[in-house]
């Protein structure tokens, strides 16, 4: 399935604001099929594990604290050219620089609270999906 799946999470800020349904609708309207999805509240250990690649970065602690501050929605998405198409759909990390109509432009408040995560490569999409979903959870 290389090239056909990506991973996303709707972050605590967007869940708190009640925009989960609108974000999921944007994703579906863009042609993505949801292969797996769940509503979870990460523990500190889970958040540290997911973001381990950033462990040495100065923002790591702040990122982990933010990600455990409330529930999130995680999803495995399918579409041809999934990673690139999803990155286009979500827009720039800084919502003020994101293009009109993108998810971050519409629903994010700042670089730190940017509403959604999207895999940055096919390899990471598989790693991230595997982190959150067992094989029996994927349809």
N, C-alpha and C positions, 0 to 999 in steps of 0.2 A: 503493500500500500504506500510505498514511498511516494511523496508528492501529493497524496490524496487525503492525508489527515493533518490536523493541527490540534493544538490544545489551547483552551482559553479558561480564564477564571474571571468571574465578575467579582471585583474586590469589595472589601467591607464598606468603603465609602458609597459605592453605588447601591449595594444592598440596603444600607441604612437609609438612603434617599428614596428608596422604593422604585428604582428604575430598572430592576432586573427584568421584568416583563418586556419593557420597551427595548432593552438591549437584545434580549433573545429574539424579539420580533425582527429587529434590524438584521440580525444574523441569519435568520431563516429567509427573510426577504432577499438577502444577498445570495441565496442559492445554496447555503450550507445545510447539510443534513446532520442532525444531532445523533451521534452513535452511542454516547453515554453521557449521563449528567447526574449530578447530585449536589445537595445542599449540605455543607459541612462547616464546622468551626475548627480551624486548625489549632493544634497544641503548639507550644513553643518549639518542642522537638521536631514536629512535622514541618513547621515553617523554616526552621534552621536547616533541615534536611533538603527541602525543596530549593532553597536559595543558597545552598552550600557553595555554589560557584562564586558567590559574592562575599564569602566569609571574610576575606582580607580587605574588603572595601570599607571606607569610612561610614557609609550609610547602612551597613548590614544590620546593626542593632535596631536602628530606627525602622527599617523595612520589616524586620521580624515583628517588632512591636505593633506596627500598623496592621500587618497581616493576621495577627491573632486578636485584634481589637473587636472583631465581630465575625459573623458567619459570611461565607462566600459561596458562590456557585461555580463548580468546576464542570467542564464539558469537553468531550472529544468530538471534533467536528470533521465532516468529510465533504470534500469537493475537489475537483481537479484543480491543481495548483494551489492547494489549500493554504499553505503557509504564506506565500506572497499575497494572495488575494485577501487573506484575513488581515495581514499587516496593513494593507491599503484601506480596508474597511475600518480598522480601529483608529488610524491616523497617528500623527506624531505624539511622542510621549508628553510634550508640553501642549496642553489643549489650546492654548492661545495661538500656537503655530500649526495646529492640525487643520486640514482642509475642511471647508463647510460640508456638512452632511456626514462626517465621520463620527464614530461612536464617541471618541474622546472629546471632539469639539462640542457634541451635543450633551454629554453627561458628566464629563470630568471637571474637577474644580482647580486642579493644580498638577504640577509634575509629580509630586508625591502621591496625591490622591487622584489617579488618572483613570479610575473606573474599571479598566480591564487589563488583563495580561494576554499576550498572544505569543506563541512560540516563534523563535527567530530563525529556526532552521528545521529541515525534515528530521535530522537526528534528534534535536531537542524536543520536537513534537512527540516522537516515540518515547523518549525518556520521561517526559512530563506526563504523558498519558499513562505510562506504566507505573509512575509514582502514585497516581490517584485512582486507577481503575484496575481491577483484576479482570482476567479474560472473560469470566462469566457475566460481568457487568456491561460488556460491549455488545451492542446489537448490530 
